């Protein structure tokens, strides 16, 4: 008997007489348990009152998840390029002491 057929027999629960559960049954039980825990958590979330502290936090999380990330990134980039960069250039020109001195000196030929 080769190793493949022996492992196949153990998976079916046959063979050496040991009562170890098969890998498939362990996996199916783990999936069932994970699904039950997930459903329990979703049920708890669904039954929270929107005005309660957990309900407010859940509502904020849902709104955060609903935001489209790439669109928000594009809008933030556009805002910085259209509003912030020109404002910084104007402030830099206004606060530059060399620019003020040059504007105040008379422009008479020497």
Gaussian input, Z-matrix of N, CA and C with variables (Angstrom, degrees):
# hf/3-21g

backbone

0 1
 N
 C     1     B1
 C     2     B2     1     A1
 N     3     B3     2     A2     1     D1
 C     4     B4     3     A3     2     D2
 C     5     B5     4     A4     3     D3
 N     6     B6     5     A5     4     D4
 C     7     B7     6     A6     5     D5
 C     8     B8     7     A7     6     D6
 N     9     B9     8     A8     7     D7
 C    10    B10     9     A9     8     D8
 C    11    B11    10    A10     9     D9
 N    12    B12    11    A11    10    D10
 C    13    B13    12    A12    11    D11
 C    14    B14    13    A13    12    D12
 N    15    B15    14    A14    13    D13
 C    16    B16    15    A15    14    D14
 C    17    B17    16    A16    15    D15
 N    18    B18    17    A17    16    D16
 C    19    B19    18    A18    17    D17
 C    20    B20    19    A19    18    D18
 N    21    B21    20    A20    19    D19
 C    22    B22    21    A21    20    D20
 C    23    B23    22    A22    21    D21
 N    24    B24    23    A23    22    D22
 C    25    B25    24    A24    23    D23
 C    26    B26    25    A25    24    D24
 N    27    B27    26    A26    25    D25
 C    28    B28    27    A27    26    D26
 C    29    B29    28    A28    27    D27
 N    30    B30    29    A29    28    D28
 C    31    B31    30    A30    29    D29
 C    32    B32    31    A31    30    D30
 N    33    B33    32    A32    31    D31
 C    34    B34    33    A33    32    D32
 C    35    B35    34    A34    33    D33
 N    36    B36    35    A35    34    D34
 C    37    B37    36    A36    35    D35
 C    38    B38    37    A37    36    D36
 N    39    B39    38    A38    37    D37
 C    40    B40    39    A39    38    D38
 C    41    B41    40    A40    39    D39
 N    42    B42    41    A41    40    D40
 C    43    B43    42    A42    41    D41
 C    44    B44    43    A43    42    D42
 N    45    B45    44    A44    43    D43
 C    46    B46    45    A45    44    D44
 C    47    B47    46    A46    45    D45
 N    48    B48    47    A47    46    D46
 C    49    B49    48    A48    47    D47
 C    50    B50    49    A49    48    D48
 N    51    B51    50    A50    49    D49
 C    52    B52    51    A51    50    D50
 C    53    B53    52    A52    51    D51
 N    54    B54    53    A53    52    D52
 C    55    B55    54    A54    53    D53
 C    56    B56    55    A55    54    D54
 N    57    B57    56    A56    55    D55
 C    58    B58    57    A57    56    D56
 C    59    B59    58    A58    57    D57
 N    60    B60    59    A59    58    D58
 C    61    B61    60    A60    59    D59
 C    62    B62    61    A61    60    D60
 N    63    B63    62    A62    61    D61
 C    64    B64    63    A63    62    D62
 C    65    B65    64    A64    63    D63
 N    66    B66    65    A65    64    D64
 C    67    B67    66    A66    65    D65
 C    68    B68    67    A67    66    D66
 N    69    B69    68    A68    67    D67
 C    70    B70    69    A69    68    D68
 C    71    B71    70    A70    69    D69
 N    72    B72    71    A71    70    D70
 C    73    B73    72    A72    71    D71
 C    74    B74    73    A73    72    D72
 N    75    B75    74    A74    73    D73
 C    76    B76    75    A75    74    D74
 C    77    B77    76    A76    75    D75
 N    78    B78    77    A77    76    D76
 C    79    B79    78    A78    77    D77
 C    80    B80    79    A79    78    D78
 N    81    B81    80    A80    79    D79
 C    82    B82    81    A81    80    D80
 C    83    B83    82    A82    81    D81
 N    84    B84    83    A83    82    D82
 C    85    B85    84    A84    83    D83
 C    86    B86    85    A85    84    D84
 N    87    B87    86    A86    85    D85
 C    88    B88    87    A87    86    D86
 C    89    B89    88    A88    87    D87
 N    90    B90    89    A89    88    D88
 C    91    B91    90    A90    89    D89
 C    92    B92    91    A91    90    D90
 N    93    B93    92    A92    91    D91
 C    94    B94    93    A93    92    D92
 C    95    B95    94    A94    93    D93
 N    96    B96    95    A95    94    D94
 C    97    B97    96    A96    95    D95
 C    98    B98    97    A97    96    D96
 N    99    B99    98    A98    97    D97
 C   100   B100    99    A99    98    D98
 C   101   B101   100   A100    99    D99
 N   102   B102   101   A101   100   D100
 C   103   B103   102   A102   101   D101
 C   104   B104   103   A103   102   D102
 N   105   B105   104   A104   103   D103
 C   106   B106   105   A105   104   D104
 C   107   B107   106   A106   105   D105
 N   108   B108   107   A107   106   D106
 C   109   B109   108   A108   107   D107
 C   110   B110   109   A109   108   D108
 N   111   B111   110   A110   109   D109
 C   112   B112   111   A111   110   D110
 C   113   B113   112   A112   111   D111
 N   114   B114   113   A113   112   D112
 C   115   B115   114   A114   113   D113
 C   116   B116   115   A115   114   D114
 N   117   B117   116   A116   115   D115
 C   118   B118   117   A117   116   D116
 C   119   B119   118   A118   117   D117
 N   120   B120   119   A119   118   D118
 C   121   B121   120   A120   119   D119
 C   122   B122   121   A121   120   D120
 N   123   B123   122   A122   121   D121
 C   124   B124   123   A123   122   D122
 C   125   B125   124   A124   123   D123
 N   126   B126   125   A125   124   D124
 C   127   B127   126   A126   125   D125
 C   128   B128   127   A127   126   D126
 N   129   B129   128   A128   127   D127
 C   130   B130   129   A129   128   D128
 C   131   B131   130   A130   129   D129
 N   132   B132   131   A131   130   D130
 C   133   B133   132   A132   131   D131
 C   134   B134   133   A133   132   D132
 N   135   B135   134   A134   133   D133
 C   136   B136   135   A135   134   D134
 C   137   B137   136   A136   135   D135
 N   138   B138   137   A137   136   D136
 C   139   B139   138   A138   137   D137
 C   140   B140   139   A139   138   D138
 N   141   B141   140   A140   139   D139
 C   142   B142   141   A141   140   D140
 C   143   B143   142   A142   141   D141
 N   144   B144   143   A143   142   D142
 C   145   B145   144   A144   143   D143
 C   146   B146   145   A145   144   D144
 N   147   B147   146   A146   145   D145
 C   148   B148   147   A147   146   D146
 C   149   B149   148   A148   147   D147
 N   150   B150   149   A149   148   D148
 C   151   B151   150   A150   149   D149
 C   152   B152   151   A151   150   D150
 N   153   B153   152   A152   151   D151
 C   154   B154   153   A153   152   D152
 C   155   B155   154   A154   153   D153
 N   156   B156   155   A155   154   D154
 C   157   B157   156   A156   155   D155
 C   158   B158   157   A157   156   D156
 N   159   B159   158   A158   157   D157
 C   160   B160   159   A159   158   D158
 C   161   B161   160   A160   159   D159
 N   162   B162   161   A161   160   D160
 C   163   B163   162   A162   161   D161
 C   164   B164   163   A163   162   D162
 N   165   B165   164   A164   163   D163
 C   166   B166   165   A165   164   D164
 C   167   B167   166   A166   165   D165
 N   168   B168   167   A167   166   D166
 C   169   B169   168   A168   167   D167
 C   170   B170   169   A169   168   D168
 N   171   B171   170   A170   169   D169
 C   172   B172   171   A171   170   D170
 C   173   B173   172   A172   171   D171
 N   174   B174   173   A173   172   D172
 C   175   B175   174   A174   173   D173
 C   176   B176   175   A175   174   D174
 N   177   B177   176   A176   175   D175
 C   178   B178   177   A177   176   D176
 C   179   B179   178   A178   177   D177
 N   180   B180   179   A179   178   D178
 C   181   B181   180   A180   179   D179
 C   182   B182   181   A181   180   D180
 N   183   B183   182   A182   181   D181
 C   184   B184   183   A183   182   D182
 C   185   B185   184   A184   183   D183
 N   186   B186   185   A185   184   D184
 C   187   B187   186   A186   185   D185
 C   188   B188   187   A187   186   D186
 N   189   B189   188   A188   187   D187
 C   190   B190   189   A189   188   D188
 C   191   B191   190   A190   189   D189
 N   192   B192   191   A191   190   D190
 C   193   B193   192   A192   191   D191
 C   194   B194   193   A193   192   D192
 N   195   B195   194   A194   193   D193
 C   196   B196   195   A195   194   D194
 C   197   B197   196   A196   195   D195
 N   198   B198   197   A197   196   D196
 C   199   B199   198   A198   197   D197
 C   200   B200   199   A199   198   D198
 N   201   B201   200   A200   199   D199
 C   202   B202   201   A201   200   D200
 C   203   B203   202   A202   201   D201
 N   204   B204   203   A203   202   D202
 C   205   B205   204   A204   203   D203
 C   206   B206   205   A205   204   D204
 N   207   B207   206   A206   205   D205
 C   208   B208   207   A207   206   D206
 C   209   B209   208   A208   207   D207
 N   210   B210   209   A209   208   D208
 C   211   B211   210   A210   209   D209
 C   212   B212   211   A211   210   D210
 N   213   B213   212   A212   211   D211
 C   214   B214   213   A213   212   D212
 C   215   B215   214   A214   213   D213
 N   216   B216   215   A215   214   D214
 C   217   B217   216   A216   215   D215
 C   218   B218   217   A217   216   D216
 N   219   B219   218   A218   217   D217
 C   220   B220   219   A219   218   D218
 C   221   B221   220   A220   219   D219
 N   222   B222   221   A221   220   D220
 C   223   B223   222   A222   221   D221
 C   224   B224   223   A223   222   D222
 N   225   B225   224   A224   223   D223
 C   226   B226   225   A225   224   D224
 C   227   B227   226   A226   225   D225
 N   228   B228   227   A227   226   D226
 C   229   B229   228   A228   227   D227
 C   230   B230   229   A229   228   D228
 N   231   B231   230   A230   229   D229
 C   232   B232   231   A231   230   D230
 C   233   B233   232   A232   231   D231
 N   234   B234   233   A233   232   D232
 C   235   B235   234   A234   233   D233
 C   236   B236   235   A235   234   D234
 N   237   B237   236   A236   235   D235
 C   238   B238   237   A237   236   D236
 C   239   B239   238   A238   237   D237
 N   240   B240   239   A239   238   D238
 C   241   B241   240   A240   239   D239
 C   242   B242   241   A241   240   D240
 N   243   B243   242   A242   241   D241
 C   244   B244   243   A243   242   D242
 C   245   B245   244   A244   243   D243
 N   246   B246   245   A245   244   D244
 C   247   B247   246   A246   245   D245
 C   248   B248   247   A247   246   D246
 N   249   B249   248   A248   247   D247
 C   250   B250   249   A249   248   D248
 C   251   B251   250   A250   249   D249
 N   252   B252   251   A251   250   D250
 C   253   B253   252   A252   251   D251
 C   254   B254   253   A253   252   D252
 N   255   B255   254   A254   253   D253
 C   256   B256   255   A255   254   D254
 C   257   B257   256   A256   255   D255
 N   258   B258   257   A257   256   D256
 C   259   B259   258   A258   257   D257
 C   260   B260   259   A259   258   D258
 N   261   B261   260   A260   259   D259
 C   262   B262   261   A261   260   D260
 C   263   B263   262   A262   261   D261
 N   264   B264   263   A263   262   D262
 C   265   B265   264   A264   263   D263
 C   266   B266   265   A265   264   D264
 N   267   B267   266   A266   265   D265
 C   268   B268   267   A267   266   D266
 C   269   B269   268   A268   267   D267
 N   270   B270   269   A269   268   D268
 C   271   B271   270   A270   269   D269
 C   272   B272   271   A271   270   D270
 N   273   B273   272   A272   271   D271
 C   274   B274   273   A273   272   D272
 C   275   B275   274   A274   273   D273
 N   276   B276   275   A275   274   D274
 C   277   B277   276   A276   275   D275
 C   278   B278   277   A277   276   D276
 N   279   B279   278   A278   277   D277
 C   280   B280   279   A279   278   D278
 C   281   B281   280   A280   279   D279
 N   282   B282   281   A281   280   D280
 C   283   B283   282   A282   281   D281
 C   284   B284   283   A283   282   D282
 N   285   B285   284   A284   283   D283
 C   286   B286   285   A285   284   D284
 C   287   B287   286   A286   285   D285
 N   288   B288   287   A287   286   D286
 C   289   B289   288   A288   287   D287
 C   290   B290   289   A289   288   D288
 N   291   B291   290   A290   289   D289
 C   292   B292   291   A291   290   D290
 C   293   B293   292   A292   291   D291
 N   294   B294   293   A293   292   D292
 C   295   B295   294   A294   293   D293
 C   296   B296   295   A295   294   D294
 N   297   B297   296   A296   295   D295
 C   298   B298   297   A297   296   D296
 C   299   B299   298   A298   297   D297
 N   300   B300   299   A299   298   D298
 C   301   B301   300   A300   299   D299
 C   302   B302   301   A301   300   D300
 N   303   B303   302   A302   301   D301
 C   304   B304   303   A303   302   D302
 C   305   B305   304   A304   303   D303
 N   306   B306   305   A305   304   D304
 C   307   B307   306   A306   305   D305
 C   308   B308   307   A307   306   D306
 N   309   B309   308   A308   307   D307
 C   310   B310   309   A309   308   D308
 C   311   B311   310   A310   309   D309
 N   312   B312   311   A311   310   D310
 C   313   B313   312   A312   311   D311
 C   314   B314   313   A313   312   D312
 N   315   B315   314   A314   313   D313
 C   316   B316   315   A315   314   D314
 C   317   B317   316   A316   315   D315
 N   318   B318   317   A317   316   D316
 C   319   B319   318   A318   317   D317
 C   320   B320   319   A319   318   D318
 N   321   B321   320   A320   319   D319
 C   322   B322   321   A321   320   D320
 C   323   B323   322   A322   321   D321
 N   324   B324   323   A323   322   D322
 C   325   B325   324   A324   323   D323
 C   326   B326   325   A325   324   D324
 N   327   B327   326   A326   325   D325
 C   328   B328   327   A327   326   D326
 C   329   B329   328   A328   327   D327

   B1=1.4461
   B2=1.5279
   B3=1.3406
   B4=1.4532
   B5=1.5290
   B6=1.3403
   B7=1.4574
   B8=1.5257
   B9=1.3394
   B10=1.4585
   B11=1.5224
   B12=1.3296
   B13=1.4597
   B14=1.5211
   B15=1.3206
   B16=1.4630
   B17=1.5288
   B18=1.3464
   B19=1.4633
   B20=1.5225
   B21=1.3254
   B22=1.4572
   B23=1.5292
   B24=1.3189
   B25=1.4631
   B26=1.5235
   B27=1.3246
   B28=1.4630
   B29=1.5201
   B30=1.3507
   B31=1.4550
   B32=1.5194
   B33=1.3151
   B34=1.4525
   B35=1.5276
   B36=1.3235
   B37=1.4425
   B38=1.5119
   B39=1.3113
   B40=1.4425
   B41=1.5233
   B42=1.3074
   B43=1.4476
   B44=1.5046
   B45=1.3340
   B46=1.4470
   B47=1.5179
   B48=1.2909
   B49=1.4504
   B50=1.5186
   B51=1.3271
   B52=1.4634
   B53=1.5198
   B54=1.2871
   B55=1.4660
   B56=1.5246
   B57=1.3229
   B58=1.4519
   B59=1.5202
   B60=1.3413
   B61=1.4689
   B62=1.5184
   B63=1.3020
   B64=1.4587
   B65=1.5295
   B66=1.3119
   B67=1.4622
   B68=1.5182
   B69=1.3073
   B70=1.4674
   B71=1.5228
   B72=1.3164
   B73=1.4595
   B74=1.5229
   B75=1.3365
   B76=1.4620
   B77=1.5256
   B78=1.3083
   B79=1.4568
   B80=1.5312
   B81=1.3130
   B82=1.4695
   B83=1.5218
   B84=1.3369
   B85=1.4669
   B86=1.5270
   B87=1.3275
   B88=1.4620
   B89=1.5243
   B90=1.3262
   B91=1.4743
   B92=1.5183
   B93=1.3370
   B94=1.4616
   B95=1.5244
   B96=1.3304
   B97=1.4709
   B98=1.5303
   B99=1.3356
   B100=1.4632
   B101=1.5259
   B102=1.3143
   B103=1.4667
   B104=1.5204
   B105=1.3405
   B106=1.4630
   B107=1.5292
   B108=1.3314
   B109=1.4666
   B110=1.5304
   B111=1.3263
   B112=1.4587
   B113=1.5283
   B114=1.3094
   B115=1.4707
   B116=1.5198
   B117=1.3241
   B118=1.4697
   B119=1.5260
   B120=1.3402
   B121=1.4614
   B122=1.5130
   B123=1.3204
   B124=1.4716
   B125=1.5241
   B126=1.3263
   B127=1.4608
   B128=1.5142
   B129=1.3339
   B130=1.4602
   B131=1.5280
   B132=1.3280
   B133=1.4631
   B134=1.5270
   B135=1.3206
   B136=1.4656
   B137=1.5204
   B138=1.3261
   B139=1.4608
   B140=1.5240
   B141=1.3133
   B142=1.4636
   B143=1.5245
   B144=1.3101
   B145=1.4613
   B146=1.5268
   B147=1.3484
   B148=1.4638
   B149=1.5325
   B150=1.3312
   B151=1.4653
   B152=1.5085
   B153=1.3147
   B154=1.4634
   B155=1.5295
   B156=1.3259
   B157=1.4673
   B158=1.5334
   B159=1.3546
   B160=1.4651
   B161=1.5321
   B162=1.3408
   B163=1.4638
   B164=1.5175
   B165=1.3235
   B166=1.4657
   B167=1.5193
   B168=1.3278
   B169=1.4622
   B170=1.5286
   B171=1.3108
   B172=1.4695
   B173=1.5273
   B174=1.3421
   B175=1.4645
   B176=1.5218
   B177=1.3231
   B178=1.4669
   B179=1.5170
   B180=1.3234
   B181=1.4617
   B182=1.5285
   B183=1.3250
   B184=1.4732
   B185=1.5202
   B186=1.3540
   B187=1.4617
   B188=1.5219
   B189=1.3297
   B190=1.4637
   B191=1.5265
   B192=1.3239
   B193=1.4576
   B194=1.5298
   B195=1.3393
   B196=1.4598
   B197=1.5320
   B198=1.3328
   B199=1.4627
   B200=1.5245
   B201=1.2971
   B202=1.4575
   B203=1.5295
   B204=1.3042
   B205=1.4545
   B206=1.5146
   B207=1.3401
   B208=1.4659
   B209=1.5257
   B210=1.3278
   B211=1.4600
   B212=1.5245
   B213=1.3263
   B214=1.4648
   B215=1.5241
   B216=1.3131
   B217=1.4580
   B218=1.5309
   B219=1.3050
   B220=1.4626
   B221=1.5252
   B222=1.3287
   B223=1.4637
   B224=1.5239
   B225=1.3192
   B226=1.4550
   B227=1.5250
   B228=1.3107
   B229=1.4622
   B230=1.5261
   B231=1.3190
   B232=1.4656
   B233=1.5274
   B234=1.3295
   B235=1.4645
   B236=1.5287
   B237=1.3329
   B238=1.4636
   B239=1.5202
   B240=1.3282
   B241=1.4593
   B242=1.5270
   B243=1.3209
   B244=1.4613
   B245=1.5248
   B246=1.3282
   B247=1.4562
   B248=1.5304
   B249=1.2984
   B250=1.4572
   B251=1.5238
   B252=1.3222
   B253=1.4647
   B254=1.5344
   B255=1.3215
   B256=1.4759
   B257=1.5318
   B258=1.3200
   B259=1.4647
   B260=1.5233
   B261=1.3156
   B262=1.4599
   B263=1.5306
   B264=1.3246
   B265=1.4681
   B266=1.5228
   B267=1.3186
   B268=1.4592
   B269=1.5205
   B270=1.3282
   B271=1.4621
   B272=1.5255
   B273=1.2970
   B274=1.4631
   B275=1.5237
   B276=1.3007
   B277=1.4610
   B278=1.5204
   B279=1.3079
   B280=1.4593
   B281=1.5290
   B282=1.3161
   B283=1.4618
   B284=1.5270
   B285=1.3030
   B286=1.4674
   B287=1.5319
   B288=1.3460
   B289=1.4663
   B290=1.5335
   B291=1.3062
   B292=1.4638
   B293=1.5249
   B294=1.3220
   B295=1.4645
   B296=1.5273
   B297=1.3349
   B298=1.4690
   B299=1.5321
   B300=1.3044
   B301=1.4699
   B302=1.5210
   B303=1.3157
   B304=1.4623
   B305=1.5314
   B306=1.3250
   B307=1.4594
   B308=1.5197
   B309=1.3341
   B310=1.4636
   B311=1.5475
   B312=1.2657
   B313=1.4738
   B314=1.5259
   B315=1.3057
   B316=1.4736
   B317=1.5194
   B318=1.2784
   B319=1.4705
   B320=1.5419
   B321=1.2715
   B322=1.4652
   B323=1.5260
   B324=1.2684
   B325=1.4706
   B326=1.5264
   B327=1.2901
   B328=1.4640
   B329=1.4801
   A1=108.02
   A2=117.62
   A3=120.34
   A4=111.01
   A5=116.31
   A6=120.97
   A7=112.17
   A8=117.12
   A9=119.87
   A10=111.27
   A11=117.52
   A12=119.63
   A13=110.87
   A14=117.27
   A15=119.80
   A16=110.20
   A17=117.71
   A18=119.48
   A19=109.95
   A20=117.61
   A21=120.75
   A22=110.46
   A23=117.04
   A24=120.73
   A25=110.56
   A26=117.43
   A27=120.03
   A28=109.20
   A29=117.39
   A30=120.06
   A31=111.86
   A32=117.47
   A33=120.67
   A34=111.58
   A35=116.88
   A36=119.90
   A37=112.20
   A38=118.95
   A39=122.67
   A40=108.69
   A41=117.40
   A42=119.19
   A43=112.41
   A44=115.70
   A45=121.35
   A46=113.96
   A47=120.00
   A48=121.97
   A49=112.58
   A50=118.43
   A51=119.28
   A52=108.27
   A53=115.70
   A54=121.01
   A55=111.21
   A56=117.37
   A57=120.49
   A58=109.28
   A59=116.75
   A60=119.02
   A61=110.30
   A62=115.08
   A63=119.93
   A64=110.39
   A65=114.71
   A66=119.89
   A67=110.93
   A68=115.97
   A69=119.32
   A70=111.25
   A71=117.46
   A72=118.74
   A73=110.85
   A74=117.68
   A75=120.11
   A76=110.35
   A77=115.72
   A78=120.19
   A79=111.20
   A80=116.87
   A81=119.28
   A82=110.62
   A83=117.46
   A84=119.42
   A85=110.92
   A86=117.38
   A87=120.54
   A88=110.88
   A89=116.12
   A90=119.25
   A91=111.25
   A92=116.96
   A93=120.60
   A94=110.37
   A95=116.59
   A96=119.83
   A97=110.90
   A98=116.71
   A99=120.29
   A100=110.68
   A101=117.18
   A102=120.39
   A103=111.06
   A104=116.93
   A105=120.30
   A106=110.77
   A107=117.08
   A108=120.06
   A109=111.14
   A110=116.38
   A111=120.04
   A112=110.62
   A113=116.79
   A114=120.54
   A115=111.26
   A116=116.55
   A117=120.08
   A118=110.10
   A119=116.81
   A120=120.42
   A121=112.58
   A122=117.08
   A123=120.24
   A124=111.27
   A125=116.08
   A126=119.40
   A127=111.70
   A128=116.44
   A129=120.16
   A130=110.25
   A131=116.85
   A132=121.05
   A133=109.91
   A134=117.37
   A135=120.76
   A136=112.91
   A137=118.53
   A138=121.66
   A139=113.50
   A140=118.86
   A141=120.95
   A142=109.87
   A143=115.50
   A144=121.11
   A145=108.84
   A146=118.69
   A147=120.45
   A148=113.56
   A149=118.11
   A150=120.80
   A151=114.11
   A152=118.21
   A153=120.48
   A154=109.96
   A155=115.08
   A156=118.99
   A157=111.28
   A158=119.39
   A159=117.59
   A160=112.56
   A161=116.71
   A162=119.94
   A163=112.33
   A164=117.05
   A165=120.89
   A166=110.04
   A167=116.54
   A168=120.25
   A169=110.76
   A170=116.87
   A171=121.12
   A172=110.20
   A173=116.54
   A174=120.33
   A175=111.93
   A176=116.40
   A177=119.65
   A178=110.38
   A179=117.67
   A180=120.88
   A181=110.96
   A182=116.50
   A183=119.71
   A184=111.17
   A185=116.67
   A186=119.31
   A187=110.80
   A188=116.12
   A189=120.16
   A190=110.58
   A191=117.60
   A192=121.27
   A193=111.64
   A194=117.13
   A195=120.75
   A196=112.73
   A197=117.11
   A198=120.50
   A199=109.12
   A200=114.89
   A201=120.01
   A202=108.37
   A203=116.35
   A204=122.37
   A205=115.15
   A206=119.65
   A207=119.38
   A208=113.18
   A209=116.77
   A210=119.22
   A211=110.26
   A212=116.96
   A213=120.30
   A214=111.05
   A215=116.74
   A216=120.87
   A217=110.57
   A218=116.92
   A219=120.96
   A220=111.09
   A221=117.10
   A222=120.35
   A223=111.58
   A224=117.72
   A225=120.85
   A226=110.69
   A227=117.61
   A228=121.43
   A229=110.58
   A230=116.97
   A231=120.63
   A232=110.87
   A233=116.99
   A234=120.61
   A235=110.66
   A236=116.21
   A237=119.52
   A238=110.49
   A239=117.48
   A240=120.04
   A241=112.76
   A242=117.91
   A243=120.71
   A244=112.40
   A245=117.48
   A246=119.59
   A247=113.87
   A248=117.96
   A249=120.22
   A250=111.97
   A251=118.77
   A252=121.11
   A253=111.36
   A254=120.38
   A255=118.45
   A256=112.52
   A257=117.36
   A258=119.54
   A259=110.72
   A260=117.99
   A261=120.88
   A262=111.58
   A263=117.22
   A264=120.10
   A265=111.40
   A266=117.29
   A267=121.18
   A268=110.32
   A269=117.04
   A270=119.97
   A271=111.65
   A272=117.77
   A273=121.43
   A274=109.81
   A275=117.15
   A276=120.73
   A277=110.39
   A278=116.59
   A279=120.99
   A280=111.18
   A281=117.08
   A282=120.86
   A283=113.55
   A284=119.04
   A285=121.98
   A286=109.17
   A287=118.56
   A288=119.80
   A289=112.52
   A290=119.00
   A291=121.02
   A292=110.83
   A293=116.57
   A294=119.87
   A295=110.33
   A296=118.33
   A297=121.07
   A298=111.06
   A299=116.24
   A300=119.30
   A301=110.58
   A302=116.27
   A303=120.11
   A304=110.75
   A305=117.85
   A306=120.28
   A307=111.68
   A308=118.59
   A309=121.79
   A310=112.63
   A311=118.67
   A312=120.36
   A313=109.51
   A314=115.07
   A315=117.17
   A316=111.32
   A317=114.53
   A318=119.88
   A319=109.15
   A320=114.81
   A321=119.38
   A322=109.29
   A323=115.71
   A324=116.86
   A325=110.31
   A326=117.43
   A327=121.39
   A328=112.16
   D1=126.05
   D2=-179.26
   D3=-82.79
   D4=172.32
   D5=-174.70
   D6=-65.63
   D7=-36.00
   D8=-178.83
   D9=-64.01
   D10=-48.04
   D11=-178.19
   D12=-67.43
   D13=-34.03
   D14=178.49
   D15=-66.88
   D16=-44.89
   D17=179.02
   D18=-66.20
   D19=-32.82
   D20=177.66
   D21=-66.03
   D22=-38.78
   D23=177.64
   D24=-66.81
   D25=-38.45
   D26=-179.95
   D27=-66.48
   D28=-39.23
   D29=177.57
   D30=-61.21
   D31=-33.14
   D32=179.98
   D33=-79.88
   D34=-8.46
   D35=-179.39
   D36=89.85
   D37=11.89
   D38=179.92
   D39=-103.64
   D40=175.75
   D41=170.23
   D42=113.47
   D43=-119.42
   D44=-166.25
   D45=-70.88
   D46=-7.73
   D47=178.84
   D48=92.49
   D49=-4.73
   D50=177.48
   D51=-73.71
   D52=148.23
   D53=-175.70
   D54=-99.20
   D55=33.91
   D56=177.12
   D57=-73.55
   D58=138.27
   D59=178.24
   D60=-69.80
   D61=149.80
   D62=-179.81
   D63=-74.92
   D64=164.46
   D65=179.07
   D66=-64.04
   D67=-36.65
   D68=-179.36
   D69=-66.71
   D70=-40.81
   D71=-179.81
   D72=-69.82
   D73=-35.89
   D74=175.82
   D75=-63.99
   D76=-43.06
   D77=179.90
   D78=-65.10
   D79=-42.78
   D80=-179.05
   D81=-67.69
   D82=-37.94
   D83=177.35
   D84=-67.16
   D85=-38.84
   D86=178.42
   D87=-64.92
   D88=-41.55
   D89=177.31
   D90=-63.96
   D91=-42.48
   D92=179.95
   D93=-63.27
   D94=-41.12
   D95=179.24
   D96=-66.15
   D97=-42.95
   D98=178.81
   D99=-63.30
   D100=-40.24
   D101=178.76
   D102=-66.17
   D103=-40.09
   D104=178.43
   D105=-64.26
   D106=-42.42
   D107=178.19
   D108=-65.61
   D109=-38.52
   D110=178.51
   D111=-64.73
   D112=-44.04
   D113=178.62
   D114=-64.84
   D115=-37.61
   D116=178.43
   D117=-63.88
   D118=-43.49
   D119=177.92
   D120=-64.45
   D121=-42.51
   D122=177.79
   D123=-63.77
   D124=-38.24
   D125=177.41
   D126=-62.88
   D127=-42.19
   D128=178.47
   D129=-62.46
   D130=-43.64
   D131=-179.27
   D132=-63.98
   D133=-42.40
   D134=-177.58
   D135=-66.79
   D136=-25.49
   D137=-176.88
   D138=-93.76
   D139=5.88
   D140=178.31
   D141=-78.92
   D142=139.29
   D143=176.95
   D144=-74.07
   D145=135.91
   D146=-177.69
   D147=-62.29
   D148=-24.89
   D149=-179.11
   D150=-85.83
   D151=-11.40
   D152=-179.81
   D153=-78.50
   D154=165.33
   D155=-179.84
   D156=-60.53
   D157=-47.86
   D158=176.81
   D159=-63.37
   D160=-35.40
   D161=179.29
   D162=-65.59
   D163=-38.27
   D164=177.48
   D165=-66.22
   D166=-43.41
   D167=179.24
   D168=-63.57
   D169=-41.44
   D170=179.22
   D171=-65.13
   D172=-41.83
   D173=178.01
   D174=-63.18
   D175=-40.99
   D176=178.01
   D177=-64.89
   D178=-40.43
   D179=179.18
   D180=-64.65
   D181=-39.98
   D182=179.00
   D183=-65.52
   D184=-39.96
   D185=177.54
   D186=-65.95
   D187=-38.93
   D188=178.07
   D189=-63.24
   D190=-41.55
   D191=179.90
   D192=-68.33
   D193=-27.30
   D194=-177.40
   D195=-77.84
   D196=-16.37
   D197=-178.72
   D198=-71.08
   D199=138.70
   D200=178.46
   D201=-86.42
   D202=111.99
   D203=-174.87
   D204=-58.47
   D205=-52.51
   D206=-179.15
   D207=-61.54
   D208=-36.02
   D209=178.83
   D210=-66.28
   D211=-43.45
   D212=178.30
   D213=-62.07
   D214=-39.45
   D215=178.60
   D216=-63.77
   D217=-43.33
   D218=178.22
   D219=-62.46
   D220=-43.42
   D221=-179.86
   D222=-65.13
   D223=-39.95
   D224=178.47
   D225=-65.47
   D226=-41.51
   D227=178.24
   D228=-63.48
   D229=-44.43
   D230=178.84
   D231=-62.41
   D232=-40.89
   D233=179.08
   D234=-61.78
   D235=-44.91
   D236=-179.10
   D237=-62.96
   D238=-44.02
   D239=-178.12
   D240=-70.21
   D241=-35.11
   D242=-175.05
   D243=-86.90
   D244=-35.59
   D245=-173.60
   D246=-108.66
   D247=-47.38
   D248=-170.65
   D249=-76.69
   D250=-46.05
   D251=-177.31
   D252=-61.99
   D253=-47.54
   D254=177.18
   D255=-62.80
   D256=-37.18
   D257=178.60
   D258=-63.97
   D259=-40.71
   D260=177.44
   D261=-65.27
   D262=-37.83
   D263=177.58
   D264=-64.72
   D265=-40.53
   D266=178.36
   D267=-65.91
   D268=-44.68
   D269=178.79
   D270=-63.43
   D271=-39.56
   D272=179.48
   D273=-63.83
   D274=-41.36
   D275=179.44
   D276=-67.76
   D277=-37.67
   D278=-179.36
   D279=-69.99
   D280=-38.25
   D281=-175.09
   D282=-90.24
   D283=-5.08
   D284=-178.86
   D285=-74.76
   D286=115.10
   D287=-175.78
   D288=-67.58
   D289=-31.17
   D290=179.81
   D291=-64.65
   D292=-35.66
   D293=-179.40
   D294=-67.69
   D295=-37.79
   D296=-179.55
   D297=-69.26
   D298=-40.88
   D299=179.01
   D300=-63.01
   D301=-41.77
   D302=-179.78
   D303=-64.70
   D304=-33.22
   D305=-179.76
   D306=-75.34
   D307=-27.25
   D308=-175.02
   D309=-87.60
   D310=-19.93
   D311=-177.42
   D312=-78.54
   D313=142.86
   D314=178.48
   D315=-69.72
   D316=148.73
   D317=-177.16
   D318=-102.01
   D319=60.45
   D320=179.86
   D321=-95.70
   D322=140.90
   D323=176.67
   D324=-69.11
   D325=140.56
   D326=179.02
   D327=-90.69

